[in-house]
């Protein structure tokens, strides 16, 4: 019983000390204390052993600061009784004050690190970063693939925003290749959470069909659509990629100006359907999109001199084993592409032409693939070339 009472008293004393060191009045008290003893030391000045004197206010301030911080250089030392009493008070006060301040500072750093590990700190001084919103099974493998596909983006420029279990996040952070990745805990459909993640200065965002909570498919897709709308309202210029389960939400994402829409379940079903025919379609698709194979499908920039020239001219200029299979039009941020197209559409003086051009702008689609166009087809601005690598794994073995 006595031990319990003693423990309670210690807790109260610790709490009061913590409150004391957190008080602005206490900090002002330290400043006044230092100034007061500076004046006192100057008043009680005397001859020193080194034949040096405390003759100025600066000398007194120097001595007070050196003593209160318990450094004690010994270059200045009082000889009078009052001077030494002042020094003793300063030494005792210095141990108490700076011991408390160092403890408070260490506590602050520890608390900050704890909050950072739990994803409770606001992102600061970060821009042109990549946000990954949501969580799903196999996230570690997915994140590894994202890092490989975005090799120009360092881990420090990636911010995870989700409500995944803390154990999963700690497991992820313990992995060497994921060190440096930022984490923010919260609902990615919440505007405040996105602002903490500095969405306004972000370059890209990937919104996953979130599995961190027990949502129905309808709830999952609704949250994805809400997140895209919120993201695009906060930062219209961000490149946005979203994953949905049901294709009926694709129209909503298009209206929200989502740059890329991933229908993961539809892709899986189509792959199973094609595989069921026994024609080896699954192997073809795997070879095209798998990062590990050398026969991968890839996108490449088109030189400026071929922009607004014929597709045939560009095709015949190629001197590579890679096979050109088409174009990807309106690449990059859809908000920017639409703005450019709108400005171009209004240049024509003919009102009928303007109306016609505006209708084209309205039907503009982001990242539109055009396979095997005719040689007369004109390559539009913001287009890229779609290739299949021309060498096979057999060539690599040989």
C-alpha positions as a Markdown table, in Angstrom:
| # | Residue | x | y | z |
|---|---|---|---|---|
| 1 | Unk | 0.0 | 0.0 | 0.0 |
| 2 | Unk | 2.8 | 2.4 | 0.9 |
| 3 | Unk | 4.7 | 1.6 | -2.3 |
| 4 | Unk | 1.5 | 2.2 | -4.3 |
| 5 | Unk | 1.1 | 5.7 | -2.7 |
| 6 | Unk | 4.7 | 6.5 | -3.3 |
| 7 | Unk | 4.3 | 5.5 | -6.9 |
| 8 | Unk | 1.3 | 7.7 | -7.3 |
| 9 | Unk | 3.2 | 10.7 | -5.7 |
| 10 | Unk | 6.1 | 10.1 | -8.2 |
| 11 | Unk | 3.6 | 10.2 | -11.1 |
| 12 | Unk | 2.1 | 13.5 | -9.9 |
| 13 | Unk | 5.6 | 15.0 | -9.4 |
| 14 | Unk | 6.6 | 13.9 | -12.9 |
| 15 | Unk | 3.4 | 15.2 | -14.4 |
| 16 | Unk | 3.9 | 18.6 | -12.7 |
| 17 | Unk | 7.5 | 18.8 | -13.9 |
| 18 | Unk | 6.4 | 18.0 | -17.4 |
| 19 | Unk | 3.8 | 20.8 | -17.3 |
| 20 | Unk | 6.3 | 23.2 | -15.9 |
| 21 | Unk | 8.8 | 22.6 | -18.7 |
| 22 | Unk | 6.0 | 22.9 | -21.3 |
| 23 | Unk | 4.9 | 26.3 | -19.9 |
| 24 | Unk | 6.0 | 29.5 | -21.8 |
| 25 | Unk | 6.1 | 31.2 | -18.4 |
| 26 | Unk | 8.9 | 28.8 | -17.4 |
| 27 | Unk | 10.9 | 29.7 | -20.5 |
| 28 | Unk | 10.5 | 33.4 | -19.8 |
| 29 | Unk | 11.6 | 32.6 | -16.2 |
| 30 | Unk | 14.8 | 31.1 | -17.4 |
| 31 | Unk | 15.6 | 34.1 | -19.5 |
| 32 | Unk | 14.9 | 36.5 | -16.6 |
| 33 | Unk | 16.9 | 34.2 | -14.3 |
| 34 | Unk | 20.0 | 34.4 | -16.6 |
| 35 | Unk | 19.7 | 38.2 | -17.0 |
| 36 | Unk | 19.3 | 38.7 | -13.3 |
| 37 | Unk | 22.4 | 36.7 | -12.4 |
| 38 | Unk | 24.3 | 38.4 | -15.2 |
| 39 | Unk | 23.7 | 41.7 | -13.5 |
| 40 | Unk | 24.4 | 40.2 | -10.0 |
| 41 | Unk | 27.8 | 38.8 | -11.2 |
| 42 | Unk | 28.6 | 42.2 | -12.7 |
| 43 | Unk | 27.8 | 43.9 | -9.4 |
| 44 | Unk | 29.8 | 41.3 | -7.4 |
| 45 | Unk | 32.8 | 41.5 | -9.7 |
| 46 | Unk | 36.3 | 41.0 | -8.2 |
| 47 | Unk | 39.9 | 40.3 | -9.0 |
| 48 | Unk | 40.4 | 36.8 | -10.5 |
| 49 | Unk | 43.2 | 34.3 | -10.2 |
| 50 | Unk | 44.1 | 34.9 | -13.8 |
| 51 | Unk | 44.4 | 38.6 | -13.1 |
| 52 | Unk | 41.4 | 39.1 | -15.5 |
| 53 | Unk | 38.4 | 41.1 | -14.4 |
| 54 | Unk | 34.6 | 41.0 | -15.1 |
| 55 | Unk | 34.5 | 44.6 | -16.2 |
| 56 | Unk | 31.7 | 44.6 | -18.8 |
| 57 | Unk | 28.2 | 43.3 | -19.1 |
| 58 | Unk | 29.3 | 40.9 | -21.8 |
| 59 | Unk | 32.0 | 39.4 | -19.4 |
| 60 | Unk | 29.2 | 38.9 | -16.8 |
| 61 | Unk | 26.9 | 37.4 | -19.4 |
| 62 | Unk | 29.7 | 35.1 | -20.7 |
| 63 | Unk | 30.5 | 33.9 | -17.1 |
| 64 | Unk | 26.7 | 33.3 | -16.3 |
| 65 | Unk | 26.1 | 31.3 | -19.5 |
| 66 | Unk | 29.2 | 29.2 | -19.1 |
| 67 | Unk | 28.3 | 28.4 | -15.5 |
| 68 | Unk | 24.6 | 27.7 | -15.9 |
| 69 | Unk | 25.4 | 25.3 | -18.8 |
| 70 | Unk | 27.8 | 23.5 | -16.4 |
| 71 | Unk | 30.6 | 23.9 | -19.0 |
| 72 | Unk | 33.0 | 25.7 | -16.6 |
| 73 | Unk | 35.9 | 26.8 | -18.8 |
| 74 | Unk | 37.5 | 28.4 | -15.7 |
| 75 | Unk | 38.7 | 31.4 | -17.8 |
| 76 | Unk | 36.7 | 33.6 | -15.4 |
| 77 | Unk | 36.1 | 32.8 | -11.7 |
| 78 | Unk | 34.8 | 35.0 | -8.9 |
| 79 | Unk | 36.8 | 35.4 | -5.7 |
| 80 | Unk | 34.4 | 37.3 | -3.4 |
| 81 | Unk | 32.0 | 35.5 | -1.1 |
| 82 | Unk | 28.9 | 36.9 | -2.8 |
| 83 | Unk | 30.4 | 36.1 | -6.2 |
| 84 | Unk | 31.0 | 32.4 | -5.3 |
| 85 | Unk | 27.5 | 32.1 | -3.7 |
| 86 | Unk | 26.1 | 33.4 | -7.0 |
| 87 | Unk | 28.2 | 30.8 | -8.9 |
| 88 | Unk | 26.9 | 27.9 | -6.6 |
| 89 | Unk | 23.3 | 29.0 | -7.3 |
| 90 | Unk | 24.0 | 29.1 | -11.0 |
| 91 | Unk | 25.6 | 25.6 | -11.0 |
| 92 | Unk | 22.7 | 24.0 | -9.1 |
| 93 | Unk | 20.2 | 25.8 | -11.3 |
| 94 | Unk | 22.1 | 24.9 | -14.4 |
| 95 | Unk | 22.0 | 21.2 | -13.6 |
| 96 | Unk | 18.2 | 21.3 | -13.0 |
| 97 | Unk | 17.3 | 23.5 | -16.0 |
| 98 | Unk | 19.4 | 21.9 | -18.7 |
| 99 | Unk | 18.7 | 18.4 | -17.4 |
| 100 | Unk | 15.0 | 19.1 | -17.7 |
| 101 | Unk | 15.4 | 20.8 | -21.1 |
| 102 | Unk | 17.5 | 17.9 | -22.5 |
| 103 | Unk | 14.9 | 15.4 | -21.2 |
| 104 | Unk | 12.1 | 17.4 | -22.8 |
| 105 | Unk | 14.0 | 17.6 | -26.1 |
| 106 | Unk | 14.7 | 13.9 | -26.1 |
| 107 | Unk | 11.1 | 13.2 | -25.3 |
| 108 | Unk | 10.0 | 15.5 | -28.2 |
| 109 | Unk | 12.3 | 13.6 | -30.7 |
| 110 | Unk | 11.1 | 10.2 | -29.5 |
| 111 | Unk | 7.4 | 11.3 | -29.7 |
| 112 | Unk | 8.0 | 12.6 | -33.2 |
| 113 | Unk | 9.6 | 9.4 | -34.3 |
| 114 | Unk | 6.7 | 7.4 | -32.8 |
| 115 | Unk | 4.2 | 9.5 | -34.7 |
| 116 | Unk | 6.1 | 9.2 | -37.9 |
| 117 | Unk | 6.2 | 5.4 | -37.6 |
| 118 | Unk | 2.5 | 5.4 | -37.0 |
| 119 | Unk | 1.8 | 7.7 | -40.0 |
| 120 | Unk | 0.5 | 10.5 | -37.9 |
| 121 | Unk | 2.8 | 13.3 | -39.0 |
| 122 | Unk | 2.0 | 15.7 | -41.8 |
| 123 | Unk | 4.2 | 15.5 | -44.8 |
| 124 | Unk | 6.4 | 18.6 | -45.1 |
| 125 | Unk | 8.9 | 19.9 | -47.7 |
| 126 | Unk | 7.9 | 17.3 | -50.3 |
| 127 | Unk | 6.9 | 18.0 | -53.9 |
| 128 | Unk | 6.6 | 16.2 | -57.2 |
| 129 | Unk | 6.1 | 13.0 | -55.2 |
| 130 | Unk | 4.1 | 9.8 | -55.9 |
| 131 | Unk | 1.1 | 9.0 | -53.8 |
| 132 | Unk | -0.1 | 5.4 | -53.4 |
| 133 | Unk | -3.6 | 5.3 | -51.8 |
| 134 | Unk | -5.1 | 2.1 | -50.4 |
| 135 | Unk | -4.0 | -1.4 | -49.5 |
| 136 | Unk | -4.5 | -4.8 | -50.9 |
| 137 | Unk | -3.3 | -8.4 | -50.5 |
| 138 | Unk | 0.2 | -8.8 | -52.0 |
| 139 | Unk | 1.0 | -5.1 | -51.5 |
| 140 | Unk | 4.7 | -5.8 | -50.9 |
| 141 | Unk | 5.1 | -7.4 | -54.3 |
| 142 | Unk | 3.0 | -4.6 | -55.9 |
| 143 | Unk | 5.2 | -1.9 | -54.3 |
| 144 | Unk | 8.3 | -3.7 | -55.4 |
| 145 | Unk | 7.0 | -3.7 | -59.0 |
| 146 | Unk | 6.1 | 0.0 | -58.7 |
| 147 | Unk | 9.6 | 0.9 | -57.6 |
| 148 | Unk | 11.1 | -1.0 | -60.6 |
| 149 | Unk | 8.6 | 0.6 | -63.1 |
| 150 | Unk | 9.3 | 4.1 | -61.6 |
| 151 | Unk | 13.1 | 3.7 | -61.3 |
| 152 | Unk | 13.5 | 7.5 | -61.7 |
| 153 | Unk | 11.4 | 8.1 | -58.5 |
| 154 | Unk | 13.4 | 7.5 | -55.3 |
| 155 | Unk | 11.7 | 5.8 | -52.3 |
| 156 | Unk | 11.8 | 9.2 | -50.4 |
| 157 | Unk | 9.4 | 10.6 | -53.0 |
| 158 | Unk | 6.8 | 7.9 | -52.5 |
| 159 | Unk | 4.0 | 8.4 | -49.9 |
| 160 | Unk | 1.7 | 5.6 | -48.8 |
| 161 | Unk | -1.8 | 6.7 | -47.6 |
| 162 | Unk | -4.0 | 3.9 | -46.1 |
| 163 | Unk | -5.5 | 2.4 | -43.0 |
| 164 | Unk | -3.7 | -0.9 | -43.2 |
| 165 | Unk | -3.0 | -2.8 | -39.9 |
| 166 | Unk | 0.1 | -1.4 | -38.1 |
| 167 | Unk | 1.8 | -4.8 | -38.2 |
| 168 | Unk | 1.7 | -4.8 | -42.0 |
| 169 | Unk | 3.3 | -1.3 | -42.2 |
| 170 | Unk | 6.0 | -2.2 | -39.7 |
| 171 | Unk | 6.8 | -5.4 | -41.7 |
| 172 | Unk | 7.0 | -3.2 | -44.9 |
| 173 | Unk | 9.3 | -0.7 | -43.2 |
| 174 | Unk | 11.6 | -3.4 | -41.9 |
| 175 | Unk | 12.3 | -4.4 | -45.6 |
| 176 | Unk | 15.6 | -2.9 | -46.8 |
| 177 | Unk | 14.4 | -1.9 | -50.3 |
| 178 | Unk | 11.5 | 0.0 | -48.9 |
| 179 | Unk | 13.5 | 2.2 | -46.4 |
| 180 | Unk | 12.8 | 5.8 | -47.0 |
| 181 | Unk | 9.2 | 5.4 | -48.1 |
| 182 | Unk | 6.9 | 7.8 | -46.4 |
| 183 | Unk | 3.7 | 6.6 | -44.7 |
| 184 | Unk | 0.5 | 8.5 | -43.7 |
| 185 | Unk | -2.3 | 6.8 | -41.8 |
| 186 | Unk | -5.8 | 7.8 | -42.8 |
| 187 | Unk | -8.7 | 7.6 | -45.1 |
| 188 | Unk | -7.5 | 8.7 | -48.6 |
| 189 | Unk | -11.0 | 9.9 | -49.5 |
| 190 | Unk | -10.7 | 12.5 | -46.7 |
| 191 | Unk | -9.6 | 15.9 | -48.0 |
| 192 | Unk | -7.7 | 16.7 | -44.8 |
| 193 | Unk | -5.7 | 13.5 | -45.1 |
| 194 | Unk | -4.8 | 14.2 | -48.7 |
| 195 | Unk | -3.8 | 17.8 | -47.8 |
| 196 | Unk | -1.5 | 16.3 | -45.1 |
| 197 | Unk | 0.1 | 14.2 | -47.9 |
| 198 | Unk | 0.7 | 17.4 | -49.8 |
| 199 | Unk | -1.6 | 16.4 | -52.7 |
| 200 | Unk | -1.4 | 19.9 | -54.2 |
| 201 | Unk | 2.3 | 19.5 | -55.0 |
| 202 | Unk | 2.2 | 15.8 | -55.9 |
| 203 | Unk | 3.0 | 14.6 | -59.5 |
| 204 | Unk | 1.2 | 11.2 | -59.6 |
| 205 | Unk | -1.3 | 9.3 | -57.6 |
| 206 | Unk | -2.3 | 5.6 | -57.8 |
| 207 | Unk | -5.6 | 4.8 | -56.1 |
| 208 | Unk | -6.0 | 1.1 | -55.4 |
| 209 | Unk | -9.2 | -0.9 | -54.9 |
| 210 | Unk | -8.8 | -0.7 | -51.1 |
| 211 | Unk | -8.9 | -4.0 | -49.1 |
| 212 | Unk | -7.6 | -2.6 | -45.8 |
| 213 | Unk | -11.2 | -2.7 | -44.3 |
| 214 | Unk | -14.1 | -5.1 | -44.9 |
| 215 | Unk | -15.8 | -3.1 | -47.7 |
| 216 | Unk | -18.2 | -4.5 | -50.2 |
| 217 | Unk | -17.3 | -4.2 | -53.9 |
| 218 | Unk | -19.8 | -1.4 | -54.3 |
| 219 | Unk | -18.3 | 0.5 | -51.3 |
| 220 | Unk | -14.7 | 0.0 | -52.6 |
| 221 | Unk | -15.5 | 1.4 | -56.0 |
| 222 | Unk | -17.5 | 4.3 | -54.6 |
| 223 | Unk | -14.6 | 5.2 | -52.4 |
| 224 | Unk | -12.3 | 5.1 | -55.4 |
| 225 | Unk | -14.5 | 7.4 | -57.4 |
| 226 | Unk | -14.8 | 9.8 | -54.4 |
| 227 | Unk | -11.0 | 9.8 | -54.0 |
| 228 | Unk | -10.4 | 10.6 | -57.7 |
| 229 | Unk | -13.0 | 13.5 | -57.5 |
| 230 | Unk | -11.3 | 14.9 | -54.4 |
| 231 | Unk | -7.8 | 14.5 | -55.8 |
| 232 | Unk | -8.6 | 16.2 | -59.1 |
| 233 | Unk | -10.4 | 19.0 | -57.3 |
| 234 | Unk | -7.4 | 19.6 | -55.1 |
| 235 | Unk | -4.8 | 19.2 | -57.9 |
| 236 | Unk | -6.2 | 19.1 | -61.5 |
| 237 | Unk | -2.7 | 18.7 | -62.9 |
| 238 | Unk | -1.9 | 15.5 | -61.1 |
| 239 | Unk | -1.6 | 12.3 | -63.1 |
| 240 | Unk | -4.2 | 10.0 | -61.7 |
| 241 | Unk | -4.5 | 6.2 | -62.0 |
| 242 | Unk | -7.4 | 4.4 | -60.3 |
| 243 | Unk | -8.3 | 0.7 | -59.9 |
| 244 | Unk | -12.0 | -0.4 | -59.8 |
| 245 | Unk | -13.7 | -3.7 | -59.5 |
| 246 | Unk | -16.9 | -3.1 | -61.5 |
| 247 | Unk | -16.7 | -1.6 | -65.0 |
| 248 | Unk | -20.0 | 0.4 | -64.4 |
| 249 | Unk | -17.9 | 2.9 | -62.4 |
| 250 | Unk | -15.6 | 3.6 | -65.4 |
| 251 | Unk | -17.9 | 6.3 | -66.7 |
| 252 | Unk | -17.8 | 8.1 | -63.4 |
| 253 | Unk | -14.0 | 8.0 | -63.3 |
| 254 | Unk | -13.8 | 9.3 | -66.9 |
| 255 | Unk | -16.1 | 12.3 | -65.9 |
| 256 | Unk | -13.8 | 12.9 | -62.9 |
| 257 | Unk | -10.9 | 13.2 | -65.5 |
| 258 | Unk | -9.0 | 10.1 | -64.3 |
| 259 | Unk | -6.0 | 9.6 | -66.6 |
| 260 | Unk | -5.9 | 5.8 | -66.4 |
| 261 | Unk | -8.5 | 3.3 | -65.3 |
| 262 | Unk | -7.6 | -0.2 | -64.3 |
| 263 | Unk | -10.4 | -2.8 | -64.4 |
| 264 | Unk | -8.5 | -5.6 | -62.6 |
| 265 | Unk | -11.4 | -8.1 | -62.2 |
| 266 | Unk | -12.4 | -7.7 | -65.9 |
| 267 | Unk | -8.8 | -8.3 | -66.9 |
| 268 | Unk | -8.6 | -11.4 | -64.8 |
| 269 | Unk | -11.9 | -12.7 | -66.2 |
| 270 | Unk | -10.9 | -12.0 | -69.8 |
| 271 | Unk | -7.6 | -13.8 | -69.3 |
| 272 | Unk | -9.4 | -16.9 | -67.9 |
| 273 | Unk | -11.9 | -16.8 | -70.8 |
| 274 | Unk | -9.1 | -16.6 | -73.4 |
| 275 | Unk | -7.1 | -19.3 | -71.6 |
| 276 | Unk | -10.1 | -21.6 | -71.6 |
| 277 | Unk | -9.9 | -21.8 | -75.4 |
| 278 | Unk | -6.6 | -23.7 | -75.1 |
| 279 | Unk | -4.9 | -21.4 | -77.7 |
| 280 | Unk | -2.1 | -20.2 | -75.4 |
| 281 | Unk | -3.4 | -16.6 | -75.1 |
| 282 | Unk | -2.4 | -16.4 | -71.5 |
| 283 | Unk | 1.3 | -17.1 | -72.4 |
| 284 | Unk | 1.2 | -14.3 | -75.1 |
| 285 | Unk | -0.2 | -11.8 | -72.6 |
| 286 | Unk | 2.3 | -12.8 | -70.0 |
| 287 | Unk | 5.2 | -12.3 | -72.4 |
| 288 | Unk | 3.9 | -8.9 | -73.4 |
| 289 | Unk | 3.4 | -7.4 | -70.0 |
| 290 | Unk | 5.6 | -9.3 | -67.6 |
| 291 | Unk | 8.6 | -7.2 | -66.4 |
| 292 | Unk | 10.8 | -10.3 | -66.2 |
| 293 | Unk | 10.6 | -11.2 | -69.8 |
| 294 | Unk | 12.6 | -9.7 | -72.6 |
| 295 | Unk | 9.7 | -9.6 | -75.1 |
| 296 | Unk | 7.8 | -7.0 | -73.2 |
| 297 | Unk | 5.4 | -4.4 | -74.5 |
| 298 | Unk | 6.8 | -0.9 | -74.0 |
| 299 | Unk | 6.1 | 2.8 | -74.7 |
| 300 | Unk | 8.7 | 5.2 | -76.2 |
| 301 | Unk | 8.8 | 8.9 | -77.0 |
| 302 | Unk | 8.6 | 10.0 | -80.6 |
| 303 | Unk | 11.2 | 12.5 | -81.8 |
| 304 | Unk | 9.9 | 16.0 | -82.3 |
| 305 | Unk | 10.7 | 16.0 | -86.0 |
| 306 | Unk | 8.0 | 13.4 | -86.6 |
| 307 | Unk | 5.2 | 15.1 | -84.7 |
| 308 | Unk | 2.5 | 16.2 | -87.1 |
| 309 | Unk | 4.1 | 14.1 | -89.8 |
| 310 | Unk | 2.8 | 10.8 | -91.3 |
| 311 | Unk | 3.0 | 7.5 | -89.4 |
| 312 | Unk | 4.6 | 5.9 | -92.4 |
| 313 | Unk | 7.5 | 8.4 | -92.4 |
| 314 | Unk | 8.2 | 7.6 | -88.7 |
| 315 | Unk | 7.8 | 3.8 | -89.2 |
| 316 | Unk | 10.3 | 3.7 | -92.2 |
| 317 | Unk | 12.8 | 5.8 | -90.2 |
| 318 | Unk | 13.2 | 3.2 | -87.5 |
| 319 | Unk | 16.3 | 1.1 | -87.5 |
| 320 | Unk | 15.7 | -1.3 | -84.7 |
| 321 | Unk | 14.6 | -4.9 | -84.1 |
| 322 | Unk | 11.7 | -3.7 | -81.9 |
| 323 | Unk | 8.3 | -3.9 | -83.6 |
| 324 | Unk | 6.2 | -0.8 | -83.9 |
| 325 | Unk | 2.5 | -1.7 | -83.4 |
| 326 | Unk | 0.8 | 1.7 | -83.0 |
| 327 | Unk | 0.5 | 5.0 | -81.2 |
| 328 | Unk | -0.7 | 6.1 | -77.8 |
| 329 | Unk | -2.4 | 9.5 | -78.1 |
| 330 | Unk | -3.2 | 12.2 | -75.5 |
| 331 | Unk | -0.5 | 11.0 | -73.1 |
| 332 | Unk | 0.4 | 12.8 | -69.9 |
| 333 | Unk | -2.0 | 14.7 | -67.7 |
| 334 | Unk | -5.5 | 14.8 | -69.2 |
| 335 | Unk | -6.3 | 18.1 | -67.6 |
| 336 | Unk | -3.4 | 19.7 | -69.5 |
| 337 | Unk | -4.2 | 17.9 | -72.8 |
| 338 | Unk | -7.8 | 19.0 | -72.7 |
| 339 | Unk | -6.8 | 22.6 | -71.9 |
| 340 | Unk | -4.4 | 22.6 | -74.9 |
| 341 | Unk | -7.0 | 21.1 | -77.2 |
| 342 | Unk | -9.6 | 23.7 | -76.1 |
| 343 | Unk | -7.2 | 26.6 | -76.8 |
| 344 | Unk | -6.4 | 25.1 | -80.2 |
| 345 | Unk | -10.1 | 24.5 | -81.1 |
| 346 | Unk | -10.9 | 28.2 | -80.5 |
| 347 | Unk | -8.3 | 29.5 | -82.9 |
| 348 | Unk | -10.3 | 28.9 | -86.0 |
| 349 | Unk | -12.3 | 32.0 | -87.1 |
| 350 | Unk | -15.2 | 29.9 | -88.5 |
| 351 | Unk | -17.9 | 29.4 | -85.9 |
| 352 | Unk | -19.0 | 26.1 | -87.3 |
| 353 | Unk | -15.4 | 24.8 | -87.2 |
| 354 | Unk | -15.1 | 26.0 | -83.6 |
| 355 | Unk | -18.3 | 24.1 | -82.6 |
| 356 | Unk | -17.1 | 21.0 | -84.4 |
| 357 | Unk | -13.7 | 21.3 | -82.7 |
| 358 | Unk | -15.3 | 21.7 | -79.3 |
| 359 | Unk | -17.3 | 18.5 | -79.8 |
| 360 | Unk | -14.0 | 16.7 | -80.5 |
| 361 | Unk | -12.5 | 18.2 | -77.3 |
| 362 | Unk | -15.5 | 16.9 | -75.4 |
| 363 | Unk | -14.9 | 13.4 | -76.7 |
| 364 | Unk | -11.2 | 13.5 | -76.1 |
| 365 | Unk | -9.8 | 10.4 | -74.4 |
| 366 | Unk | -6.7 | 10.2 | -72.3 |
| 367 | Unk | -4.0 | 7.7 | -73.3 |
| 368 | Unk | -5.9 | 6.4 | -76.4 |
| 369 | Unk | -4.2 | 3.5 | -78.2 |
| 370 | Unk | -4.3 | 3.5 | -82.0 |
| 371 | Unk | -3.1 | 0.1 | -83.4 |
| 372 | Unk | -1.6 | -0.3 | -86.9 |
| 373 | Unk | -2.8 | 3.1 | -88.3 |
| 374 | Unk | -2.3 | 3.7 | -92.0 |
| 375 | Unk | 0.9 | 5.2 | -93.3 |
| 376 | Unk | -1.0 | 8.5 | -94.0 |
| 377 | Unk | -2.1 | 8.8 | -90.4 |
| 378 | Unk | -0.8 | 12.1 | -88.9 |
| 379 | Unk | 1.0 | 11.7 | -85.6 |
| 380 | Unk | -0.6 | 14.2 | -83.2 |
| 381 | Unk | 1.2 | 16.1 | -80.4 |
| 382 | Unk | 1.6 | 14.3 | -77.1 |
| 383 | Unk | 1.6 | 10.9 | -78.8 |
| 384 | Unk | 4.0 | 8.1 | -78.0 |
| 385 | Unk | 5.0 | 4.9 | -79.9 |
| 386 | Unk | 3.9 | 1.4 | -78.8 |
| 387 | Unk | 6.6 | -1.3 | -79.4 |
| 388 | Unk | 7.1 | -5.0 | -78.8 |
| 389 | Unk | 10.7 | -5.9 | -78.2 |
| 390 | Unk | 12.0 | -7.6 | -81.3 |
| 391 | Unk | 14.4 | -10.1 | -79.8 |
| 392 | Unk | 13.2 | -13.2 | -77.9 |
| 393 | Unk | 14.6 | -15.1 | -75.0 |
| 394 | Unk | 16.1 | -17.6 | -77.5 |
| 395 | Unk | 18.3 | -14.8 | -78.9 |
| 396 | Unk | 19.5 | -14.1 | -75.3 |
| 397 | Unk | 20.4 | -17.7 | -74.8 |
| 398 | Unk | 22.3 | -17.8 | -78.1 |
